[in-house]
Amino acid sequence: MSEAFKSEIPKEISLISPIETSIIDGNKFINEKISLPNDGIISNIRSLDKREVIHPSATETVTAACVNCTNSTTTSEIKINLEGSSQTFWFVADILYKANILVATQNIDVMTQSLNSELFTKVSRNVQHPDQYFSNLEQLKFYKLSGTLTAGAPLETRKLVPILLVTPGIASKVIINNENLKLSSSAIPLRSGKLNEMIPLRQTKSQRTIYGRVTGANEVTVEL
């Protein structure tokens, strides 16, 4: 049986069998031919030369390769060969990766002061840039929104603004970690701090200045 690839810009590529007049999903066909790192998925395949149909003969075998796929690739070139005639055709495609992201369960106004897990649900989606989405339900309380978020919209990291968690002059809990021991004490922050920021503190007893990383509301961790 001979088969034809059809690609119309900007539509996705399809695989058409003229004998059975059936259409095979081109994305599915390419993903079956190519295995990507980190369980990447090839999607939205488009022709580079605006070719609408690639029609292999009955003696030609279709092979496919992802030319520049790496662990961080988000867009790549796909090469399709017709073995038997040495014909080569080029396509471009998006590379998606599975990620757990937070999606708003309701409209959330920018004036909402406290984000919490009741406002979001965690879902698994295939996206180009997993690192652009926020997924930590427990750390929502350390941020506020930079704009209104509509129900069903994913929570992107760029839409979050970290809030101040420690204030100069107000005592904070200090957690001291080393390989064998974990202690807690208190100290006075010398400047304000947001989550994961390094700030100086003055110990209440020794008056010595130490540096720690903000890990919560009025909480700083010092690694030794």
N, C-alpha and C positions, 0 to 999 in steps of 0.2 A: 504494500500500500504506500503510495506517495503522499506526503504531507506538506502543507505550506505554512510558513510563518507569516503572519500579517502584523504590521505595526503602523499605526497612524499617529502622527504627532498631534497633540501630546498624549494620545491615548496609550494604554499599555499594550504590549505585544500579545498576540494570540496565536495559537497553533491550530490551523484549520485543515481538516481532512475532507477534500472535495468529494471523495467517494461516498463517505458516510454523512456528508454535510453536517458534521458535528464540529464544535469549537472546543478546543482543549486550552485551559488556562496556561498562558505562556509563562507566568511567574512560577506556577507549580512545576512546569516542565523544567525550567532552568534550575530551580532549587533541587530537583531530583538529580540533576547532572553535576551540580557544584556543591561541595561541602565547605562551609566557612568557619573560621575560628570563632570562639565564644558563642556558638549557636546562632550566628548571624543569619538573617533571612533576606533574600534578594526580592525587591519589590519595585513596582513602577518602572518597568523596563521600556526604554525609548530608543528609537533608531537614531544613529548619529548622522546618517546620510539621507534621512527622510524616505528611505526605501519602504514601500508598503508591503511587498510580498517577497519572501524567500521560498522558492519552490524546489525542494530537492527531488531528484529523480529516484526511481526505484532502486538504483544501485548505489546511492549515496547514503552515508551514515552521518547523522547530525551529532556533533560534539560541541561542548561549551566549556569555557574557562573564564574565571575571574582574574583579570590581569594584575591588578594592583590591590588586592584585598589584604588587609592587615587587621590586627586586633582593634584598631581605632578607625577603620575606614567607614565613612558614612555615605559616600557616593563613589561608584567604581565603574570601570569599563568592562563590558562583557564581550568576549570574542566567541563567535559561532563559526565553526568550520563545517564544510560539507566534504567529508572524506570520500574520495573517489573522483572529485573534480578540482580539488585544491582551492575552492572558493572560500573566502573569509569575509565575514560581515561583522560590523561593530555596533554595539549598543551601549547605552549608559543606563545605570540602575541605581536605585537607592538601597542602602544596606541598613536593615533594621535589627535592633537587638531587644530581647525581652527584658522588661524592667518592671519592678513593683513601684507604682506611683500613687500619690494621693489625689483623689478626685472630690470636688466639693459636692456635698449632699444637698445643699441649698444655696441660694444667693447669699453671699457674704459681703457686707458693706465694708468699705475702707475704714470706717470709724469703729469697727469691731475691735475692742481693746484686748480681748483675750481669745486666742485661737486654741482649740481643743479638739480631741479626737471625735467628738460628736458631730463636728462640722464636716468631717471627711470620711471617706472609705478608701481602703487600699485595694487597688486592682492591678492586674498584670496586663501590660500592653507592649506591643512591638513599636519601638520608637528609634529615631536616628541617633539621638543624643541622650542616653539614659542619665548622664551626669547633670543634665539641665533640669531635672525634676526632683522635687523634695519627697522623701519617703519615710521620714522618722516621725511617727505619731507622738512619741514621748517628748520630742524637742519642739513641738509646735508652740508651746507656751512661752518660748523664748523669742518669738517673732510676732510682728504685726504685718498686715498687708500694705503694699504700696498703692493698691488700687482695688476696685470692686472685683470680686470673683463670682461668676455666674454658676448656677447649679450644673453639674456635669463637667465643668472645666477642670483640667489637670492643674495641679499646683506646681508652678515653675519656681525654681530657686530665685530667679531674678525678681519675682514678685513679692519676695519677703524682705522685710527690714528688721534687723536684729534690734531688740530693745535693750536698754541699760539694765544690767543685773546687779551691779555693785555701784555704790555711791561713795565719793570721798568723805572721810570722816565718820562713816557709819560702819561699825564693826562687822566683819564677815567671818564666817567659819573657814578655817584653813585646814585642808586635808593634806597631810604629808605622806608621800608614798616613796618607798624604796623597795628593793628586791625582797626583803624579809619582814618588813614592818609597815604598818599603816597607823598613823597617829592623827589626832585632830586637835586644833587649838583655835585661837582667834587672833585677828590682826586688823589693823586699820588701813583700808585702801587709801592710797595717796592720789589716786585719780579714778574716774569712772571707768567701767569696763563692760563689754558685751561678750556674748558667748565665744569662748576659745581665744579671746584676746589676752595677751600677757600684760600684767599690771604690777606696779610696785606696791608693797604694803609695809607698814611698820608694826613690828611685833610689840604687843602691849607691855610685856615685862622687860625685855632686853632693849627695846627701842631700836633694834637692828632692822635694817631694810632688807626685805626679801622680795623675790619675784615669783609670781604664780600665774596659772592659766585659769580664767574664769570658766567654771563648769556648771554654774547654776545661780539661782537667786541668792545673793549674799553668800556665795560659796566660791572658793578659789582652791585649786589643787597645785601643790608644789611637788615636783618630781626630783628626787635625790639620786 
